[in-house]
Amino acid sequence: MIIAGIFGMVTTQSVQAQLNLGLDVMSRYVWRGADFGNSPSIQPDISFTSGNLTIGGWAAMATNGNPAGSEIDFYLSYDIGNFSLSVTDYTFPEDAVSDYFAKSSHFVEIGLGWAGTSSFPLSISTGMFVTNDDDYSIYTELGYSVENVDLMLGFTPSASALYGTSKAGIIHTGISAYRDIQVTEAFSFKLTGSLIVNPYSNNAFFLVGVGF
């Protein structure tokens, strides 16, 4: 997710509150090695950060109307130094279960991450689904950033219907590159390109997108 525009900023003593609003338009929505919707995807994002706490929402909408490409997520994260704790609620409003407030509509994942440092830009994050997933699927991703390039490798340690695995496997590897395009003095956008490979399912994806 690319967060682009700062909607508002309030400073109170040493605590800074910030509301961010962004929009990505991607050629595909690929998440953890799987294509959702087989369509270009519109992905809005909103978040509010106060001190170490961030509350936000993110969505994906397939431009071809494919229900598999529709998603609404809400998340909460708290930073402790370079570490972060998170809870994400995934919902799929166009799925067979259409009642947003039904318990069966929500897939909650608890996550832990480490952001690395400027001298050692290796990051690691892991998450486990704790609702509506009999496998309690776990996903762990390693990332390495060099200037405007990100490398990633993600795997699940066991069988998971969610990730389409019958055993442990690497399901997401890839490289992403970013470039800021300055249009006017007051307006710019971010151009993104990603090559993603899922070694477990023998799938590969090349994505491009812009973030505002």
C-alpha positions as CSV (number, residue, x, y, z in Angstrom):
1,M,0.0,0.0,0.0
2,I,1.4,3.4,-0.9
3,I,0.2,6.3,1.3
4,A,0.4,9.5,-0.6
5,G,-1.2,12.8,0.6
6,I,-1.2,14.2,4.1
7,F,-4.7,15.2,4.9
8,G,-4.0,17.0,8.1
9,M,-1.4,17.3,10.9
10,V,-1.8,18.4,14.5
11,T,1.1,18.7,17.0
12,T,0.5,18.6,20.7
13,Q,3.6,18.8,22.9
14,S,5.7,15.8,21.7
15,V,2.9,13.8,20.2
16,Q,2.2,14.2,16.5
17,A,-1.2,13.2,15.0
18,Q,-1.5,12.7,11.3
19,L,-4.3,11.7,9.0
20,N,-3.2,10.2,5.6
21,L,-5.3,9.5,2.6
22,G,-4.0,7.6,-0.5
23,L,-5.0,5.8,-3.7
24,D,-3.2,3.2,-5.7
25,V,-4.2,2.0,-9.2
26,M,-2.5,-1.4,-9.9
27,S,-2.5,-3.6,-12.9
28,R,-3.3,-6.6,-10.6
29,Y,-4.0,-7.3,-7.0
30,V,-1.5,-9.9,-5.9
31,W,-1.3,-10.8,-2.2
32,R,1.1,-13.3,-0.8
33,G,1.7,-15.0,-4.1
34,A,-2.0,-15.2,-5.3
35,D,-3.9,-13.1,-7.8
36,F,-7.2,-11.7,-6.6
37,G,-9.7,-10.8,-9.3
38,N,-7.6,-11.2,-12.4
39,S,-8.2,-7.5,-13.1
40,P,-6.7,-4.0,-12.6
41,S,-7.4,-3.0,-9.1
42,I,-8.3,0.3,-7.4
43,Q,-7.0,0.4,-3.8
44,P,-7.9,3.3,-1.5
45,D,-6.2,3.7,1.9
46,I,-6.8,5.9,4.9
47,S,-5.0,5.9,8.2
48,F,-4.6,8.0,11.4
49,T,-1.4,7.9,13.4
50,S,-1.0,9.4,16.9
51,G,2.3,8.7,18.6
52,N,3.1,5.0,18.2
53,L,-0.5,4.0,17.4
54,T,-1.9,3.7,13.9
55,I,-5.5,2.9,12.9
56,G,-6.4,2.5,9.3
57,G,-8.5,1.0,6.5
58,W,-7.6,-0.4,3.1
59,A,-9.7,-1.7,0.2
60,A,-9.4,-3.3,-3.2
61,M,-11.9,-3.2,-6.0
62,A,-11.5,-5.1,-9.2
63,T,-12.3,-2.9,-12.2
64,N,-13.9,-5.8,-14.1
65,G,-16.4,-6.4,-11.2
66,N,-14.9,-9.7,-10.3
67,P,-16.1,-10.5,-6.7
68,A,-12.8,-12.2,-6.0
69,G,-11.1,-8.9,-6.3
70,S,-13.2,-7.1,-3.6
71,E,-11.8,-6.6,-0.1
72,I,-12.2,-4.3,2.8
73,D,-9.6,-4.4,5.7
74,F,-9.2,-2.5,8.9
75,Y,-6.1,-2.6,11.0
76,L,-4.5,-1.4,14.1
77,S,-0.8,-1.3,14.8
78,Y,1.5,-0.2,17.7
79,D,5.2,0.5,17.3
80,I,7.7,-0.2,20.1
81,G,11.0,0.9,18.8
82,N,11.7,-1.0,15.6
83,F,9.1,-3.6,16.5
84,S,5.4,-3.4,15.7
85,L,2.3,-5.3,16.9
86,S,-0.7,-5.4,14.6
87,V,-4.3,-6.7,14.3
88,T,-5.9,-6.8,10.8
89,D,-9.5,-7.6,10.1
90,Y,-10.0,-8.9,6.5
91,T,-13.5,-8.9,4.9
92,F,-14.7,-9.9,1.5
93,P,-18.0,-8.1,0.9
94,E,-18.8,-9.6,-2.5
95,D,-18.2,-13.2,-1.3
96,A,-20.9,-15.8,-0.6
97,V,-21.2,-14.3,2.9
98,S,-22.5,-10.8,2.3
99,D,-23.4,-9.8,5.9
100,Y,-20.5,-7.6,7.0
101,F,-21.4,-7.9,10.7
102,A,-21.6,-11.7,10.7
103,K,-18.8,-13.4,12.5
104,S,-18.1,-15.6,9.5
105,S,-17.3,-12.6,7.4
106,H,-14.2,-11.6,9.3
107,F,-10.7,-13.1,9.1
108,V,-8.6,-11.7,11.8
109,E,-4.8,-11.9,11.7
110,I,-2.4,-11.0,14.6
111,G,1.0,-9.9,13.4
112,L,4.5,-9.0,14.7
113,G,7.1,-7.2,12.7
114,W,10.6,-5.8,12.9
115,A,11.5,-2.8,10.7
116,G,15.3,-3.1,10.6
117,T,17.6,-0.1,10.7
118,S,19.1,2.3,8.1
119,S,22.5,0.5,8.4
120,F,20.9,-3.0,8.3
121,P,17.7,-2.6,6.2
122,L,16.4,-6.2,6.7
123,S,12.8,-6.5,7.9
124,I,10.8,-9.4,9.1
125,S,7.1,-9.8,9.7
126,T,4.9,-12.7,10.6
127,G,1.2,-13.1,11.1
128,M,-1.3,-15.8,12.1
129,F,-5.0,-16.0,11.3
130,V,-7.1,-16.6,14.5
131,T,-10.7,-16.6,13.2
132,N,-12.4,-18.5,10.4
133,D,-9.3,-20.5,9.5
134,D,-9.1,-24.1,10.8
135,D,-5.4,-24.2,9.8
136,Y,-4.5,-21.0,11.8
137,S,-2.4,-20.1,8.8
138,I,0.9,-18.5,9.4
139,Y,2.8,-16.3,6.9
140,T,6.3,-14.9,7.4
141,E,8.1,-12.5,5.1
142,L,11.6,-11.3,4.9
143,G,12.3,-8.0,3.2
144,Y,15.4,-6.0,2.2
145,S,15.4,-2.5,1.0
146,V,18.1,-0.7,-1.0
147,E,17.3,2.9,-2.0
148,N,14.1,2.6,-4.2
149,V,14.2,-1.2,-4.5
150,D,12.6,-3.8,-2.2
151,L,13.4,-7.5,-2.2
152,M,11.0,-10.0,-0.4
153,L,10.6,-13.6,0.4
154,G,7.5,-15.0,2.0
155,F,6.6,-18.5,3.2
156,T,4.1,-20.5,5.2
157,P,5.5,-23.2,7.6
158,S,2.6,-25.7,7.2
159,A,-0.4,-26.9,5.2
160,S,-2.9,-24.1,4.6
161,A,-6.1,-24.0,2.6
162,L,-5.9,-20.2,2.7
163,Y,-2.5,-20.2,0.9
164,G,-3.2,-23.3,-1.2
165,T,-0.4,-25.4,0.3
166,S,-0.4,-29.0,1.5
167,K,2.9,-28.5,3.4
168,A,5.5,-25.9,4.2
169,G,6.5,-23.8,1.2
170,I,7.7,-20.5,-0.2
171,I,4.7,-18.8,-1.8
172,H,5.9,-15.2,-2.4
173,T,9.2,-13.9,-3.7
174,G,9.9,-10.8,-5.7
175,I,11.4,-7.4,-6.3
176,S,9.7,-4.0,-6.4
177,A,11.1,-0.7,-7.6
178,Y,9.7,2.7,-7.0
179,R,10.1,6.1,-8.7
180,D,8.6,9.5,-7.8
181,I,7.4,11.4,-10.8
182,Q,7.2,15.2,-10.2
183,V,4.4,16.6,-12.4
184,T,4.2,20.1,-11.0
185,E,5.7,21.9,-8.0
186,A,2.7,20.9,-6.0
187,F,1.8,17.5,-7.5
188,S,3.7,14.2,-7.9
189,F,2.9,10.5,-8.0
190,K,4.8,7.3,-7.3
191,L,5.3,4.8,-10.1
192,T,5.7,1.1,-9.0
193,G,6.9,-2.0,-10.8
194,S,7.0,-5.5,-9.2
195,L,8.0,-8.9,-10.4
196,I,6.5,-11.6,-8.1
197,V,7.0,-15.3,-8.2
198,N,5.1,-18.0,-6.3
199,P,7.5,-21.0,-6.4
200,Y,5.0,-23.3,-4.7
201,S,2.3,-22.8,-7.3
202,N,4.7,-22.1,-10.2
203,N,3.0,-18.7,-10.9
204,A,4.7,-15.4,-11.8
205,F,3.2,-11.9,-12.0
206,F,4.5,-8.6,-13.4
207,L,2.7,-5.6,-11.8
208,V,2.8,-1.9,-12.5
209,G,0.9,0.8,-10.7
210,V,0.7,4.4,-9.6
211,G,0.1,5.9,-6.2
212,F,-1.4,9.3,-5.4
